[in-house]
Amino acid sequence: MSLKKESHTLLFLGLTAVLVGYFSIWLPGPGAGLQLMGLETAEWLKFMGMGTSRNWFYLPPITLGMMLSLLPLSWPPNRWQNWGIRAAAAAVSLLAFPAIEDITGPVWREYVVRVAGIGLVTAVSLLTGLFHRRQHTVVVWGLMIGLGLLGAVMPLWVYFQARPAVETLMGQSLGVGWGLWLNGAGHLLAAAVCLWQLAAKKTARSTRTAVL
């Protein structure tokens, strides 16, 4: 089942909000030099001694990339746009790629999960292109709902875990940057569209069964 125009627009609005949110302020520090984007937050927290849980701040490029790689499975095959979206999915996931000195340094194990996530997005983009089938759209919507919820909840949850230490360091209370809220809203909007699409598909199937 293909997305209707309205649902298609809402889904891409949500996915765009995730990308824009990642390049917007997540950590609203007191000075311009501490107004950190989502892309910068995890790296800055590394120098505060925050452990591997900071890697959750790199989750949005992975969840966004994975949703983009799955989306063409709801479209007709053999369209150039499908490969364009898959290429975009792989490119977006690279935002989570660690610095070379990190993955070749003594603590390289901390970065294995992030690199594996990028590899998974790339592999899914390639495999879904080579074996494009539209029979399993229920699975696609289900996976995208899970990715949307994960991408919305986990960065926000880890932010609230880290915020007390940052507030202590800065000596003042901090809010939540609008980019982090935008990331959550974008993920939830994408998940809601996929949930609606899944419900519509089940309703259509039930209607056909009743007619028969």
VOBA-282843 format. One record per residue: x, y, z of N, C-alpha, C, O in turn; residue in three letters; residue number from 1. Coordinates in pm, whole numbers, plus 50000, padded with zeros to 5 digits. Atoms other than C-alpha are relative to their C-alpha. Example, Ala and Ser with C-alpha at 12.3 -4.5 7.8 and 13.67 -1.06 7.14 Angstrom:
VOBA-282843
((50089, 49881, 50000), (51230, 49550, 50780), (50090, 50120, 50000), (50194, 50118, 50066), 'ALA', 1);
((49918, 49881, 49994), (51367, 49894, 50714), (49923, 50109, 50073), (49974, 50220, 50090), 'SER', 2);
***
This chain:
VOBA-282843
((50086, 49880, 50000), (50000, 50000, 50000), (50089, 50124, 50000), (50171, 50141, 50090), 'MET', 1);
((49922, 49878, 50009), (50151, 50331, 49895), (49942, 50106, 50093), (49825, 50103, 50129), 'SER', 2);
((50047, 49890, 49919), (50131, 50639, 50107), (49916, 50095, 49917), (49950, 50125, 49802), 'LEU', 3);
((50077, 49895, 50064), (49860, 50887, 50017), (50080, 50130, 50007), (50173, 50142, 50088), 'LYS', 4);
((49924, 49876, 50010), (49980, 51237, 49931), (50010, 50071, 50134), (50118, 50118, 50171), 'LYS', 5);
((49999, 49931, 49871), (49880, 51385, 50268), (50091, 49930, 50099), (50168, 49995, 50170), 'GLU', 6);
((49916, 50076, 49908), (50046, 51106, 50465), (50146, 50009, 49960), (50234, 50019, 50046), 'SER', 7);
((49865, 49987, 50052), (50353, 51125, 50244), (50061, 50133, 50044), (50176, 50138, 50086), 'HIS', 8);
((49952, 49867, 49961), (50383, 51498, 50315), (50029, 50006, 50150), (50132, 50060, 50191), 'THR', 9);
((49980, 49999, 49856), (50342, 51451, 50690), (50121, 49918, 50041), (50197, 49957, 50130), 'LEU', 10);
((49886, 50085, 49967), (50596, 51170, 50699), (50130, 50073, 49970), (50221, 50073, 50053), 'LEU', 11);
((49878, 49928, 50034), (50858, 51375, 50518), (50018, 50125, 50084), (50131, 50168, 50109), 'PHE', 12);
((49990, 49887, 49907), (50776, 51672, 50740), (50064, 49954, 50131), (50151, 50022, 50185), 'LEU', 13);
((49941, 50054, 49878), (50855, 51456, 51042), (50147, 49966, 49983), (50228, 49999, 50070), 'GLY', 14);
((49861, 50038, 50024), (51176, 51320, 50891), (50089, 50123, 49982), (50204, 50125, 50026), 'LEU', 15);
((49925, 49876, 50016), (51286, 51670, 50791), (50022, 50068, 50135), (50129, 50123, 50161), 'THR', 16);
((49988, 49940, 49866), (51218, 51792, 51147), (50111, 49931, 50079), (50183, 49997, 50155), 'ALA', 17);
((49892, 50072, 49931), (51453, 51521, 51279), (50135, 50053, 49954), (50223, 50079, 50036), 'VAL', 18);
((49872, 49953, 50053), (51733, 51635, 51049), (50029, 50144, 50042), (50141, 50176, 50084), 'LEU', 19);
((49982, 49860, 49960), (51679, 52005, 51120), (50028, 50008, 50151), (50113, 50085, 50196), 'VAL', 20);
((49980, 49999, 49856), (51654, 51933, 51491), (50140, 49959, 50041), (50193, 50009, 50139), 'GLY', 21);
((49865, 50047, 49966), (51989, 51753, 51491), (50105, 50108, 49978), (50210, 50107, 50042), 'TYR', 22);
((49908, 49888, 50024), (52157, 52067, 51357), (49956, 50126, 50074), (50001, 50237, 50044), 'PHE', 23);
((50048, 49888, 49918), (51975, 52287, 51610), (50047, 49980, 50144), (50109, 49880, 50178), 'SER', 24);
((49948, 49999, 49863), (52043, 52366, 51975), (49935, 49892, 50085), (49812, 49885, 50096), 'ILE', 25);
((50045, 50100, 49904), (52017, 52073, 52216), (50038, 50041, 50141), (49960, 50024, 50235), 'TRP', 26);
((49952, 49959, 49869), (52221, 52210, 52503), (50005, 50151, 50005), (50098, 50210, 49950), 'LEU', 27);
((50006, 49854, 49999), (52121, 52571, 52573), (50088, 50060, 50110), (50037, 50106, 50212), 'PRO', 28);
((49907, 49948, 49900), (52432, 52681, 52762), (49990, 50151, 50014), (49921, 50216, 49935), 'GLY', 29);
((50012, 49857, 49970), (52477, 53031, 52905), (50069, 50091, 49899), (50032, 50207, 49886), 'PRO', 30);
((49928, 49918, 50096), (52716, 53153, 52636), (49986, 49946, 49860), (49947, 49831, 49840), 'GLY', 31);
((50013, 50043, 50140), (52722, 53140, 52258), (50087, 49879, 49972), (50050, 49794, 49891), 'ALA', 32);
((49910, 50113, 50021), (53014, 52897, 52274), (49949, 49871, 50058), (50004, 49764, 50029), 'GLY', 33);
((50056, 50120, 49939), (52804, 52655, 52477), (49856, 49975, 49954), (49782, 49901, 50019), 'LEU', 34);
((50129, 50031, 50062), (52493, 52661, 52260), (50024, 49883, 49905), (50052, 49904, 49787), 'GLN', 35);
((49956, 50116, 50074), (52550, 52306, 52142), (49888, 49934, 49920), (49778, 49911, 49971), 'LEU', 36);
((50093, 50074, 50084), (52374, 52135, 51852), (50000, 49854, 50042), (50087, 49808, 50116), 'MET', 37);
((50002, 50143, 49973), (52272, 51772, 51871), (50125, 49931, 49950), (50175, 49839, 50014), 'GLY', 38);
((49879, 50057, 50059), (52568, 51691, 51649), (50121, 50018, 50090), (50215, 49939, 50083), 'LEU', 39);
((49885, 49968, 49916), (52803, 51845, 51908), (49987, 49953, 50143), (50087, 49938, 50214), 'GLU', 40);
((50024, 50025, 49858), (52642, 51748, 52237), (50076, 49881, 50054), (50141, 49891, 50158), 'THR', 41);
((49935, 50121, 49951), (52777, 51395, 52271), (50151, 50018, 50008), (50214, 49972, 50104), 'ALA', 42);
((49855, 49980, 50001), (53131, 51499, 52179), (50043, 50089, 50117), (50146, 50065, 50179), 'GLU', 43);
((49968, 49911, 49889), (53126, 51779, 52437), (49989, 49926, 50133), (50071, 49945, 50223), 'TRP', 44);
((50019, 50075, 49875), (52993, 51544, 52707), (50110, 49896, 50021), (50133, 49853, 50134), 'LEU', 45);
((49890, 50094, 49986), (53280, 51306, 52635), (50109, 50058, 50089), (50171, 49987, 50168), 'LYS', 46);
((49895, 49934, 49922), (53517, 51560, 52790), (49957, 50024, 50145), (50038, 50065, 50228), 'PHE', 47);
((50046, 49993, 49861), (53300, 51564, 53103), (50008, 49863, 50067), (49970, 49848, 50183), 'MET', 48);
((49987, 50134, 49943), (53369, 51195, 53153), (49876, 49915, 49988), (49867, 49810, 50051), 'GLY', 49);
((50121, 50079, 50018), (53026, 51076, 53042), (50035, 49874, 49922), (50110, 49881, 49824), 'MET', 50);
((49966, 50129, 50060), (53042, 50708, 52946), (49932, 49976, 49867), (49896, 50070, 49795), 'GLY', 51);
((50054, 50038, 50130), (52904, 50518, 52651), (49854, 50039, 49982), (49803, 50037, 49869), 'THR', 52);
((50141, 49960, 50015), (52547, 50632, 52726), (49987, 50126, 49915), (49879, 50153, 49861), 'SER', 53);
((50006, 49880, 50085), (52637, 50955, 52544), (49979, 49963, 49853), (49938, 50047, 49773), 'ARG', 54);
((50020, 50043, 50139), (52623, 50750, 52223), (49855, 50008, 49957), (49825, 50009, 49837), 'ASN', 55);
((50141, 49985, 50037), (52244, 50778, 52241), (49974, 50132, 49929), (49877, 50145, 49855), 'TRP', 56);
((50016, 49872, 50070), (52289, 51136, 52122), (50032, 49988, 49851), (50000, 50077, 49772), 'PHE', 57);
((49973, 50026, 50141), (52411, 50987, 51794), (49892, 49913, 49937), (49903, 49874, 49821), 'TYR', 58);
((50105, 50088, 50051), (52094, 50782, 51756), (49916, 50062, 49887), (49885, 49991, 49792), 'LEU', 59);
((50087, 49945, 50105), (51886, 51027, 51543), (50048, 49978, 49856), (49966, 49944, 49771), 'PRO', 60);
((49960, 50029, 50138), (52104, 50994, 51229), (49980, 49853, 49963), (49954, 49821, 49847), 'PRO', 61);
((50017, 50143, 50028), (52079, 50615, 51262), (49852, 49968, 49978), (49817, 49900, 49882), 'ILE', 62);
((50143, 50028, 50015), (51702, 50603, 51315), (49943, 50068, 49874), (49861, 50010, 49803), 'THR', 63);
((50045, 49929, 50120), (51645, 50864, 51044), (50046, 49926, 49874), (49969, 49906, 49780), 'LEU', 64);
((49947, 50073, 50114), (51871, 50676, 50803), (49927, 49869, 49978), (49900, 49831, 49865), 'GLY', 65);
((50068, 50128, 50013), (51699, 50347, 50878), (49858, 50018, 49947), (49813, 49940, 49864), 'MET', 66);
((50136, 49975, 50050), (51351, 50492, 50823), (50002, 50036, 49852), (49916, 49993, 49776), 'MET', 67);
((49988, 49964, 50141), (51463, 50643, 50492), (50032, 49877, 49915), (49984, 49866, 49802), 'LEU', 68);
((49964, 50119, 50077), (51612, 50310, 50384), (49882, 49903, 49985), (49875, 49829, 49887), 'SER', 69);
((50117, 50088, 50005), (51285, 50126, 50461), (49885, 50059, 49918), (49805, 49986, 49861), 'LEU', 70);
((50113, 49933, 50062), (51050, 50383, 50312), (49974, 49957, 49855), (49858, 49938, 49819), 'LEU', 71);
((50027, 50039, 50139), (51100, 50285, 49944), (49929, 49866, 49984), (49873, 49837, 49878), 'PRO', 72);
((50071, 50128, 50009), (50959, 49941, 50024), (49849, 50020, 49990), (49777, 49927, 49953), 'LEU', 73);
((50143, 49970, 50014), (50617, 50110, 50033), (49969, 50064, 49865), (49854, 50096, 49836), 'SER', 74);
((50016, 49938, 50132), (50672, 50255, 49685), (50010, 49894, 49890), (50060, 49785, 49914), 'TRP', 75);
((49979, 50091, 50114), (50657, 50090, 49342), (50149, 49981, 49975), (50227, 50075, 49993), 'PRO', 76);
((49857, 50023, 50028), (50991, 49929, 49248), (50044, 50065, 49870), (49963, 50120, 49795), 'PRO', 77);
((49940, 49954, 50126), (51225, 50033, 48968), (49977, 50148, 49975), (49950, 50190, 49862), 'ASN', 78);
((50006, 49854, 50015), (51206, 50406, 49033), (50132, 50059, 50045), (50189, 50014, 50145), 'ARG', 79);
((49871, 49942, 49962), (51518, 50622, 49044), (49991, 50069, 50136), (50090, 50080, 50208), 'TRP', 80);
((50016, 49933, 49870), (51372, 50806, 49344), (50030, 49904, 50116), (50077, 49947, 50222), 'GLN', 81);
((49973, 50098, 49895), (51401, 50485, 49545), (50148, 49998, 50036), (50184, 49999, 50153), 'ASN', 82);
((49856, 50002, 49975), (51778, 50478, 49504), (50048, 50134, 50053), (50145, 50139, 50130), 'TRP', 83);
((49964, 49870, 49945), (51797, 50850, 49574), (49977, 50006, 50150), (50060, 50057, 50224), 'GLY', 84);
((50030, 50002, 49857), (51630, 50801, 49911), (50096, 49907, 50074), (50141, 49938, 50184), 'ILE', 85);
((49906, 50094, 49936), (51852, 50502, 49987), (50139, 50063, 50015), (50205, 50045, 50117), 'ARG', 86);
((49872, 49931, 49991), (52163, 50707, 49909), (49997, 50106, 50110), (50094, 50123, 50184), 'ALA', 87);
((50016, 49900, 49894), (52031, 50984, 50135), (50004, 49934, 50138), (50060, 49990, 50233), 'ALA', 88);
((50001, 50072, 49872), (51974, 50728, 50411), (50142, 49968, 50045), (50177, 49991, 50161), 'ALA', 89);
((49862, 50033, 49966), (52335, 50611, 50399), (50079, 50126, 50037), (50159, 50124, 50130), 'ALA', 90);
((49927, 49875, 49973), (52463, 50971, 50388), (49963, 50058, 50136), (50050, 50104, 50210), 'ALA', 91);
((50044, 49946, 49870), (52253, 51081, 50687), (50060, 49921, 50115), (50101, 49979, 50216), 'VAL', 92);
((49946, 50083, 49892), (52371, 50787, 50897), (50146, 50031, 50029), (50193, 50010, 50141), 'SER', 93);
((49858, 49969, 49982), (52732, 50900, 50844), (50023, 50117, 50096), (50135, 50140, 50141), 'LEU', 94);
((49986, 49895, 49899), (52661, 51196, 51074), (50040, 49943, 50135), (50095, 50015, 50219), 'LEU', 95);
((49964, 50064, 49874), (52711, 50946, 51357), (50138, 49937, 49996), (50180, 49875, 50094), 'ALA', 96);
((49870, 50067, 50014), (53051, 50830, 51228), (50103, 50064, 50094), (50115, 50186, 50096), 'PHE', 97);
((49899, 49946, 49907), (53328, 50867, 51491), (50120, 50057, 49924), (50141, 50029, 49806), 'PRO', 98);
((49874, 49951, 50056), (53651, 51052, 51431), (50097, 49882, 49982), (50093, 49786, 50058), 'ALA', 99);
((49906, 50108, 50029), (53927, 50835, 51283), (50089, 49971, 50121), (50116, 49855, 50150), 'ILE', 100);
((49913, 50022, 49884), (54147, 50889, 51589), (49928, 49927, 50112), (49991, 49862, 50195), 'GLU', 101);
((50077, 50071, 49897), (53866, 50756, 51807), (49990, 49851, 49970), (50011, 49767, 50058), 'ASP', 102);
((50019, 50142, 50033), (53806, 50431, 51618), (50133, 49927, 49982), (50135, 49804, 49974), 'ILE', 103);
((49869, 50065, 50006), (54179, 50367, 51588), (50076, 50012, 50132), (50189, 49964, 50143), 'THR', 104);
((49935, 49980, 49872), (54258, 50462, 51948), (49976, 49887, 50097), (49915, 49786, 50061), 'GLY', 105);
((50010, 50108, 49901), (54270, 50257, 52268), (49858, 49970, 50047), (49832, 49862, 50101), 'PRO', 106);
((50138, 50022, 49954), (53897, 50300, 52343), (49907, 49976, 49881), (49790, 50015, 49884), 'VAL', 107);
((50078, 50020, 50123), (53778, 50194, 51997), (49872, 49920, 50025), (49776, 49933, 49950), 'TRP', 108);
((50119, 50082, 49974), (53530, 49949, 52153), (49876, 50085, 50029), (49763, 50041, 50006), 'ARG', 109);
((50113, 49913, 49971), (53314, 50242, 52263), (49923, 50040, 49874), (49808, 50083, 49881), 'GLU', 110);
((50059, 49950, 50124), (53242, 50318, 51898), (49949, 49890, 49908), (49901, 49916, 49798), 'TYR', 111);
((50040, 50112, 50084), (53163, 49971, 51768), (49852, 50005, 49967), (49813, 49982, 49852), 'VAL', 112);
((50146, 49999, 50022), (52786, 50008, 51813), (49962, 50107, 49899), (49877, 50082, 49813), 'VAL', 113);
((50032, 49893, 50096), (52777, 50340, 51625), (50038, 49960, 49859), (49961, 49980, 49765), 'ARG', 114);
((49955, 50041, 50133), (52979, 50204, 51335), (49911, 49887, 49947), (49879, 49882, 49828), 'VAL', 115);
((50089, 50109, 50041), (52761, 49891, 51331), (49865, 50054, 49956), (49806, 50004, 49860), 'ALA', 116);
((50127, 49938, 50039), (52449, 50110, 51316), (50007, 50060, 49861), (49915, 50044, 49781), 'GLY', 117);
((49980, 49942, 50133), (52586, 50297, 51015), (50008, 49889, 49896), (49948, 49899, 49788), 'ILE', 118);
((49989, 50113, 50091), (52678, 49967, 50852), (49866, 49934, 49975), (49838, 49890, 49863), 'GLY', 119);
((50132, 50061, 50015), (52328, 49833, 50916), (49912, 50083, 49907), (49842, 50028, 49822), 'LEU', 120);
((50079, 49913, 50088), (52164, 50136, 50752), (50044, 49982, 49855), (49961, 49970, 49765), 'VAL', 121);
((49948, 50016, 50136), (52391, 50099, 50449), (49961, 49866, 49942), (49923, 49856, 49825), 'THR', 122);
((50034, 50134, 50047), (52327, 49725, 50426), (49852, 49990, 49966), (49815, 49932, 49863), 'ALA', 123);
((50144, 50003, 50026), (51949, 49767, 50452), (49966, 50078, 49874), (49884, 50035, 49794), 'VAL', 124);
((50025, 49920, 50120), (51954, 50041, 50188), (50033, 49921, 49875), (49959, 49924, 49777), 'SER', 125);
((49957, 50077, 50117), (52142, 49814, 49949), (49911, 49877, 49978), (49867, 49852, 49866), 'LEU', 126);
((50076, 50124, 50014), (51952, 49493, 50019), (49855, 50024, 49960), (49798, 49950, 49880), 'LEU', 127);
((50139, 49972, 50037), (51608, 49650, 49999), (49991, 50049, 49856), (49886, 50035, 49792), 'THR', 128);
((50000, 49961, 50140), (51708, 49795, 49664), (50014, 49881, 49907), (49953, 49878, 49800), 'GLY', 129);
((49979, 50118, 50084), (51823, 49460, 49528), (49883, 49902, 50007), (49855, 49831, 49910), 'LEU', 130);
((50111, 50096, 49980), (51528, 49264, 49669), (49874, 50076, 50040), (49817, 50050, 50146), 'PHE', 131);
((50114, 49912, 49971), (51247, 49520, 49654), (49869, 49922, 49986), (49834, 49876, 49878), 'HIS', 132);
((50131, 50063, 49999), (50914, 49365, 49752), (49904, 50088, 50080), (49943, 50148, 50179), 'ARG', 133);
((50099, 49917, 49930), (50594, 49543, 49858), (49901, 49916, 50080), (49804, 49969, 50134), 'ARG', 134);
((50095, 50086, 49930), (50426, 49242, 50015), (50010, 50011, 50152), (49919, 49969, 50224), 'GLN', 135);
((49977, 50000, 49855), (50565, 49309, 50360), (49993, 50141, 50060), (50071, 50175, 50149), 'HIS', 136);
((50009, 49863, 49951), (50457, 49668, 50419), (49957, 50008, 50146), (49989, 50105, 50214), 'THR', 137);
((50038, 50001, 49858), (50304, 49575, 50756), (50126, 49996, 50086), (50135, 50067, 50187), 'VAL', 138);
((49873, 50007, 49927), (50653, 49483, 50877), (50074, 50133, 49990), (50133, 50179, 50088), 'VAL', 139);
((49932, 49871, 50020), (50792, 49805, 50729), (49943, 50106, 50092), (50017, 50176, 50161), 'VAL', 140);
((50062, 49900, 49912), (50539, 50024, 50911), (50030, 49971, 50146), (50058, 50062, 50223), 'TRP', 141);
((49971, 50036, 49861), (50594, 49832, 51234), (50141, 50037, 50040), (50162, 50091, 50149), 'GLY', 142);
((49861, 49964, 49971), (50971, 49878, 51216), (50017, 50151, 50010), (50089, 50200, 50097), 'LEU', 143);
((49986, 49854, 49999), (50936, 50248, 51138), (49934, 50061, 50124), (49982, 50162, 50175), 'MET', 144);
((50061, 49953, 49875), (50701, 50297, 51434), (50099, 49982, 50116), (50117, 50073, 50196), 'ILE', 145);
((49902, 50025, 49894), (50960, 50137, 51663), (50118, 50094, 49992), (50165, 50145, 50094), 'GLY', 146);
((49888, 49908, 50017), (51240, 50349, 51516), (49961, 50142, 50041), (50040, 50214, 50101), 'LEU', 147);
((50046, 49866, 49962), (51033, 50664, 51561), (49994, 50019, 50150), (50036, 50121, 50203), 'GLY', 148);
((50008, 49992, 49853), (50965, 50591, 51926), (50138, 49999, 50064), (50165, 50075, 50157), 'LEU', 149);
((49865, 50009, 49945), (51326, 50495, 51994), (50076, 50131, 49980), (50141, 50180, 50073), 'LEU', 150);
((49929, 49876, 50027), (51464, 50807, 51827), (49946, 50120, 50076), (50019, 50216, 50100), 'GLY', 151);
((50059, 49890, 49924), (51224, 51032, 52016), (50034, 49991, 50148), (50066, 50092, 50211), 'ALA', 152);
((49992, 50017, 49855), (51260, 50886, 52364), (50143, 49996, 50052), (50175, 50064, 50150), 'VAL', 153);
((49869, 50026, 49941), (51621, 50778, 52412), (50090, 50123, 50010), (50149, 50143, 50116), 'MET', 154);
((49917, 49881, 49983), (51809, 51103, 52336), (49948, 50093, 50110), (50026, 50149, 50186), 'PRO', 155);
((50058, 49914, 49897), (51567, 51297, 52557), (50024, 49942, 50138), (50056, 50015, 50231), 'LEU', 156);
((49978, 50066, 49871), (51596, 51042, 52838), (50144, 50015, 50047), (50169, 50047, 50163), 'TRP', 157);
((49859, 49989, 49963), (51978, 51047, 52831), (50035, 50145, 50029), (50119, 50173, 50115), 'VAL', 158);
((49975, 49859, 49973), (51974, 51427, 52817), (49965, 50035, 50144), (50040, 50104, 50213), 'TYR', 159);
((50041, 49971, 49863), (51782, 51442, 53144), (50089, 49928, 50102), (50099, 49972, 50216), 'PHE', 160);
((49904, 50065, 49912), (52032, 51195, 53293), (50128, 50082, 50012), (50189, 50089, 50119), 'GLN', 161);
((49873, 49925, 50002), (52327, 51414, 53193), (49985, 50143, 50049), (50083, 50202, 50095), 'ALA', 162);
((50018, 49858, 49971), (52175, 51755, 53262), (50044, 50041, 50140), (50105, 50147, 50154), 'ARG', 163);
((49956, 49956, 49868), (52235, 51762, 53641), (50151, 50024, 50010), (50194, 50121, 50073), 'PRO', 164);
((49855, 49982, 49997), (52610, 51717, 53592), (50042, 50127, 49925), (50133, 50197, 49967), 'ALA', 165);
((49968, 49880, 50078), (52617, 51992, 53328), (49959, 50124, 50078), (50031, 50224, 50079), 'VAL', 166);
((50044, 49886, 49919), (52416, 52226, 53553), (50096, 50027, 50114), (50123, 50142, 50147), 'GLU', 167);
((49903, 49983, 49892), (52660, 52164, 53837), (50127, 50066, 49949), (50183, 50154, 50014), 'THR', 168);
((49879, 49943, 50059), (52953, 52243, 53609), (49982, 50147, 49968), (50072, 50227, 49991), 'LEU', 169);
((50024, 49862, 50043), (52796, 52564, 53480), (49946, 50088, 50112), (49947, 50211, 50101), 'MET', 170);
((50051, 49923, 49888), (52644, 52667, 53811), (49867, 50067, 49974), (49838, 50170, 50034), 'GLY', 171);
((50132, 49944, 50027), (52299, 52734, 53671), (49910, 49892, 49939), (49957, 49790, 49889), 'GLN', 172);
((50096, 50095, 50055), (51982, 52557, 53561), (49995, 50014, 49848), (50011, 50122, 49793), 'SER', 173);
((50008, 50002, 50145), (51947, 52456, 53199), (49865, 49944, 49957), (49808, 49857, 50023), 'LEU', 174);
((50122, 50055, 50057), (51642, 52394, 52990), (50034, 49890, 49900), (50140, 49829, 49906), 'GLY', 175);
((49979, 50095, 50108), (51604, 52167, 52692), (49998, 50078, 49870), (49901, 50148, 49841), 'VAL', 176);
((49993, 49927, 50126), (51714, 52305, 52357), (49887, 49963, 49905), (49840, 49849, 49904), 'GLY', 177);
((50115, 50024, 50087), (51442, 52341, 52095), (50031, 49895, 49894), (49940, 49830, 49841), 'TRP', 178);
((49963, 50102, 50097), (51638, 52116, 51861), (49969, 49860, 50051), (49932, 49772, 49973), 'GLY', 179);
((50030, 50130, 49942), (51594, 51824, 52101), (49850, 49973, 49998), (49806, 49861, 49971), 'LEU', 180);
((50145, 50015, 50010), (51219, 51886, 52118), (49958, 49976, 49855), (49867, 49898, 49829), 'TRP', 181);
((50034, 50017, 50140), (51209, 51913, 51739), (50034, 49858, 49953), (49960, 49798, 49875), 'LEU', 182);
((49964, 50139, 50031), (51391, 51581, 51710), (49892, 49904, 50049), (49850, 49814, 49975), 'ASN', 183);
((50103, 50087, 49945), (51135, 51417, 51937), (49869, 50013, 49924), (49804, 49912, 49894), 'GLY', 184);
((50125, 49979, 50072), (50839, 51575, 51759), (50005, 49940, 49860), (49907, 49881, 49814), 'ALA', 185);
((49986, 50055, 50134), (50972, 51473, 51419), (49992, 49849, 49999), (49925, 49790, 49914), 'GLY', 186);
((50006, 50146, 49989), (51026, 51112, 51524), (49858, 49954, 50031), (49809, 49856, 49972), 'HIS', 187);
((50136, 50041, 49961), (50681, 51094, 51685), (49901, 50022, 49886), (49809, 49943, 49867), 'LEU', 188);
((50087, 49977, 50115), (50513, 51247, 51379), (50017, 49889, 49897), (49919, 49837, 49844), 'LEU', 189);
((49975, 50109, 50094), (50680, 50990, 51154), (49939, 49870, 50050), (49879, 49795, 49973), 'ALA', 190);
((50058, 50122, 49942), (50577, 50711, 51392), (49848, 50001, 49991), (49787, 49898, 49964), 'ALA', 191);
((50146, 49989, 50004), (50218, 50841, 51403), (49948, 49975, 49858), (49846, 49909, 49841), 'ALA', 192);
((50042, 50023, 50138), (50193, 50845, 51023), (50009, 49852, 49966), (49919, 49797, 49902), 'VAL', 193);
((49984, 50144, 50027), (50325, 50489, 51005), (49895, 49918, 50075), (49845, 49818, 50024), 'CYS', 194);
((50104, 50068, 49925), (50082, 50382, 51277), (49865, 50013, 49930), (49790, 49916, 49921), 'LEU', 195);
((50125, 49979, 50073), (49792, 50536, 51085), (49998, 49914, 49874), (49895, 49856, 49840), 'TRP', 196);
((49993, 50079, 50122), (49910, 50363, 50768), (49981, 49851, 50031), (49915, 49779, 49956), 'GLN', 197);
((50016, 50140, 49960), (49933, 50030, 50949), (49855, 49970, 50035), (49802, 49866, 49998), 'LEU', 198);
((50141, 50018, 49964), (49584, 50074, 51093), (49912, 49999, 49876), (49818, 49920, 49867), 'ALA', 199);
((50078, 49994, 50123), (49446, 50168, 50750), (50013, 49871, 49920), (49916, 49823, 49862), 'ALA', 200);
((49978, 50125, 50073), (49600, 49858, 50596), (49922, 49886, 50064), (49862, 49803, 49995), 'LYS', 201);
((50074, 50106, 49930), (49449, 49633, 50862), (49850, 50017, 49981), (49778, 49918, 49966), 'LYS', 202);
((50142, 49975, 50022), (49110, 49800, 50820), (49958, 49956, 49860), (49853, 49895, 49841), 'THR', 203);
((50031, 50039, 50138), (49122, 49750, 50443), (49999, 49848, 49987), (49915, 49793, 49915), 'ALA', 204);
((49996, 50147, 50006), (49216, 49385, 50492), (49875, 49939, 50065), (49818, 49843, 50014), 'ARG', 205);
((50121, 50050, 49933), (48928, 49332, 50737), (49875, 50021, 49914), (49786, 49937, 49912), 'SER', 206);
((50113, 49971, 50088), (48686, 49496, 50492), (49992, 49900, 49886), (49884, 49851, 49852), 'THR', 207);
((49997, 50098, 50109), (48794, 49267, 50210), (49956, 49862, 50049), (49883, 49791, 49981), 'ARG', 208);
((50038, 50130, 49944), (48757, 48964, 50436), (49849, 49993, 50024), (49786, 49890, 49999), 'THR', 209);
((50144, 49997, 49973), (48405, 49073, 50539), (49919, 49989, 49872), (49814, 49924, 49869), 'ALA', 210);
((50071, 50005, 50129), (48302, 49120, 50174), (50002, 49858, 49944), (49903, 49810, 49889), 'VAL', 211);
((49992, 50137, 50049), (48425, 48776, 50083), (49915, 49905, 50083), (49911, 49785, 50056), 'LEU', 212);
***
